[in-house]
């Protein structure tokens, strides 16, 4: 367990939020060939992390610009199944390297056209067949995640992630086939 000072990382995340006029930003980092989809909540001072193709997610809190790289035992054991050589320090350093070099252009940017295309695709797909986590999707409009999506988020990720998604207008996005690395 190690407490890490991440002041410069938080400054960068806050700067991007202000630049893009967002309270939440979504970004990706890679650890041992697995993509991790993250969203940072400006007001919550937290980052939710979920590996693509694996239906787990966990929340890390940031207090006084410090990050504790301790991961609870249940989450650690799930991550250990993904990474035999898991090092929480290296894991968090991978994320922090991305945050340090993150620019506004690297953060997912959603506009009305994206939602029109995405909404039509989702409406034409069978959501229940989509069991592989893909990424987080943030809505800037008044449109909120569906109850069905929030329930699926709760089922796979637990009550804490469900509540954060509900309060922050975040949808979990899913796909029906895993990436080649998962197989």
C-alpha positions as CSV (number, residue, x, y, z in Angstrom):
1,X,0.0,0.0,0.0
2,X,1.3,3.4,-1.0
3,X,-0.1,6.9,-0.7
4,X,0.7,8.8,-3.9
5,X,0.7,12.6,-4.3
6,X,-1.2,13.3,-7.5
7,X,-1.6,17.0,-7.3
8,X,-0.3,17.7,-10.9
9,X,-2.5,14.9,-12.2
10,X,-5.6,16.4,-10.5
11,X,-4.7,19.9,-11.9
12,X,-4.6,18.4,-15.4
13,X,-8.0,16.6,-15.0
14,X,-9.6,19.8,-13.5
15,X,-8.1,21.9,-16.3
16,X,-9.5,19.6,-19.0
17,X,-12.9,19.7,-17.2
18,X,-12.9,23.5,-17.3
19,X,-11.6,23.6,-20.8
20,X,-14.3,21.3,-22.1
21,X,-17.0,22.7,-19.7
22,X,-17.6,19.3,-18.3
23,X,-18.0,17.9,-14.8
24,X,-17.0,14.4,-15.9
25,X,-14.4,13.3,-18.4
26,X,-13.8,9.8,-19.8
27,X,-10.4,8.5,-20.8
28,X,-8.6,5.2,-21.4
29,X,-5.3,3.7,-20.1
30,X,-3.6,0.4,-20.8
31,X,-2.1,-2.0,-18.3
32,X,-0.5,-5.2,-19.4
33,X,-2.3,-5.1,-22.8
34,X,-5.8,-4.6,-21.2
35,X,-7.6,-1.3,-21.9
36,X,-9.2,0.3,-18.8
37,X,-12.0,2.7,-19.3
38,X,-12.2,5.4,-16.7
39,X,-14.3,8.4,-15.8
40,X,-13.3,11.2,-13.6
41,X,-15.8,13.1,-11.6
42,X,-14.7,16.7,-10.9
43,X,-17.2,17.2,-8.0
44,X,-16.9,13.7,-6.6
45,X,-13.1,13.7,-6.7
46,X,-13.2,10.1,-7.8
47,X,-12.2,7.9,-10.7
48,X,-14.2,4.8,-11.7
49,X,-12.1,2.2,-13.5
50,X,-13.3,-0.8,-15.5
51,X,-11.3,-3.1,-17.8
52,X,-12.7,-3.6,-21.2
53,X,-14.2,-7.1,-21.8
54,X,-14.2,-7.9,-18.0
55,X,-17.3,-7.1,-16.0
56,X,-15.8,-5.5,-13.0
57,X,-15.4,-1.9,-12.0
58,X,-14.1,-0.1,-9.0
59,X,-14.0,3.4,-7.6
60,X,-11.0,5.1,-6.3
61,X,-11.4,8.2,-4.1
62,X,-9.0,11.1,-4.1
63,X,-8.5,13.0,-0.9
64,X,-6.3,16.0,-0.5
65,X,-4.8,15.3,-4.0
66,X,-3.6,12.0,-2.7
67,X,-4.4,8.5,-4.0
68,X,-4.1,5.4,-2.0
69,X,-3.1,2.5,-4.3
70,X,-4.8,0.0,-1.9
71,X,-7.5,-2.1,-3.7
72,X,-10.0,-4.0,-1.6
73,X,-9.4,-7.8,-1.5
74,X,-12.4,-8.7,-3.7
75,X,-11.4,-6.3,-6.5
76,X,-7.8,-7.3,-6.1
77,X,-8.6,-11.0,-6.6
78,X,-10.7,-10.2,-9.7
79,X,-7.9,-8.1,-11.2
80,X,-5.4,-10.9,-10.3
81,X,-7.4,-13.2,-12.6
82,X,-6.8,-10.8,-15.4
83,X,-3.2,-10.1,-14.5
84,X,-1.1,-12.8,-13.0
85,X,1.7,-10.3,-12.4
86,X,-0.4,-7.6,-10.9
87,X,1.3,-4.7,-9.2
88,X,-1.0,-2.1,-7.9
89,X,1.8,0.5,-7.9
90,X,2.5,-0.2,-11.6
91,X,-1.2,-0.3,-12.4
92,X,-1.8,3.1,-10.9
93,X,1.4,4.5,-12.4
94,X,0.1,3.4,-15.9
95,X,-3.1,5.4,-15.2
96,X,-1.2,8.4,-13.8
97,X,1.1,8.5,-16.9
98,X,-1.9,8.8,-19.1
99,X,-3.5,11.4,-16.9
100,X,-0.3,13.4,-16.8
101,X,-0.1,13.6,-20.6
102,X,-3.9,13.8,-21.2
103,X,-5.0,16.7,-23.4
104,X,-8.6,18.0,-24.1
105,X,-8.4,16.4,-27.5
106,X,-7.8,12.9,-26.0
107,X,-11.0,13.0,-23.9
108,X,-14.1,11.5,-25.4
109,X,-16.3,14.3,-26.8
110,X,-19.9,13.6,-27.3
111,X,-22.2,15.7,-29.4
112,X,-25.8,15.5,-30.6
113,X,-24.8,13.6,-33.8
114,X,-23.0,10.9,-31.7
115,X,-26.2,10.4,-29.6
116,X,-28.5,10.2,-32.7
117,X,-26.3,7.4,-34.2
118,X,-25.7,5.6,-30.9
119,X,-29.4,5.8,-29.8
120,X,-30.5,4.3,-33.2
121,X,-27.9,1.5,-32.9
122,X,-28.9,0.6,-29.3
123,X,-32.6,0.7,-30.2
124,X,-31.9,-1.8,-33.0
125,X,-29.8,-4.2,-30.9
126,X,-30.7,-6.7,-28.3
127,X,-29.1,-5.2,-25.2
128,X,-29.5,-8.4,-23.3
129,X,-27.0,-10.2,-25.6
130,X,-24.4,-7.6,-24.9
131,X,-22.5,-9.0,-21.9
132,X,-19.0,-7.6,-22.4
133,X,-18.3,-4.2,-20.9
134,X,-17.1,-1.7,-23.5
135,X,-16.9,1.8,-22.1
136,X,-18.6,4.6,-20.1
137,X,-20.9,7.0,-21.9
138,X,-21.8,10.4,-20.5
139,X,-24.9,12.3,-21.5
140,X,-24.7,16.1,-21.5
141,X,-28.4,16.3,-22.4
142,X,-31.4,15.8,-20.1
143,X,-31.6,12.3,-21.4
144,X,-30.6,9.9,-18.6
145,X,-29.4,6.3,-18.7
146,X,-32.3,3.9,-19.0
147,X,-33.5,2.0,-16.0
148,X,-32.5,-1.2,-17.9
149,X,-29.0,0.1,-18.4
150,X,-28.6,1.2,-14.7
151,X,-29.9,-2.2,-13.5
152,X,-27.3,-3.9,-15.7
153,X,-24.6,-1.6,-14.3
154,X,-25.8,-2.6,-10.8
155,X,-25.8,-6.3,-11.6
156,X,-22.3,-6.3,-13.0
157,X,-20.5,-3.6,-11.0
158,X,-22.4,-3.3,-7.7
159,X,-24.4,-0.7,-5.8
160,X,-21.6,1.9,-5.4
161,X,-20.9,2.1,-9.2
162,X,-24.7,2.1,-9.9
163,X,-25.3,5.1,-7.7
164,X,-22.4,7.0,-9.1
165,X,-23.7,6.4,-12.7
166,X,-27.2,7.3,-11.7
167,X,-26.2,10.6,-10.0
168,X,-23.8,11.6,-12.8
169,X,-25.9,10.6,-15.8
170,X,-23.4,7.9,-16.9
171,X,-24.4,4.8,-19.0
172,X,-22.3,1.7,-19.3
173,X,-21.9,0.6,-22.9
174,X,-21.8,-3.1,-23.8
175,X,-20.9,-5.3,-26.7
176,X,-21.8,-8.8,-27.7
177,X,-18.2,-10.0,-28.6
178,X,-15.0,-9.7,-26.7
179,X,-11.8,-8.3,-28.2
180,X,-9.2,-10.9,-29.4
181,X,-7.1,-10.3,-26.4
182,X,-9.9,-11.5,-24.1
183,X,-10.1,-14.8,-25.9
